[in-house]
Amino acid sequence: MFTTNGQPNYFANAFLNNQDLFSLLKMNATELKQESTTGKSVVEIASSKNVSTQEVIEVIAKAQKEVQFKGGETEEMIEEYSKCIELKVLQVIEYK
């Protein structure tokens, strides 16, 4: 569980507890959590592993879209959601 100020951060956990993200960063959940507790953002952790911010955004956004959309959505709805989710992902991964 990712935390903020010693308290569970369910929002961050929903975004960062992502197997594809762990694979992209070549680390497991425990390692990512440990790195983030040293004051590094996910962006900084990714950068140290030669992974771009955009790659991180795409992996997390893809997972969030899969959770939200179960079929029947229009392309317009998906596109609008994609714009919104990318902004939220950026907030989460830039947070220290």
Residue, then its C-alpha position, 0 to 999 in steps of 0.5 A: m500500500f502506498t502511503t502519504n504522511g503515514q496514511p494509506n493513499y488509496f488514490a495513489n495505490a489505485f494508479l501505482n499498484n500496476q504490474d505493467l508499471f512494475s515491468l516497465l520500471k523493472m522493479n516490484a511493488t515493494e521496490l517502487k514503494q521503497e524508492s518513493t519513500t526516499g522522496k523521489s517521484v515516480v517520474e524521477i524513478a522512471s528517469s533513473k531507469n531510462v523510462s520516459t514520463q510519457e511511457v509511464i503515463e501510457v501504462i497507467a492510463k491504459a490500466q485505468k481505462e480497462v478498469q473504467f470501460k467495460g464496453g458500450e462506450t463511444e470513441e468520444m467518451i473514451e477520448e475525453y476520459s483519456k485526456c482527463i485520466e492522463l492529467k490525473v496520472l501526471q499528478v500522481i507520478e509527479y508527487k513526492 
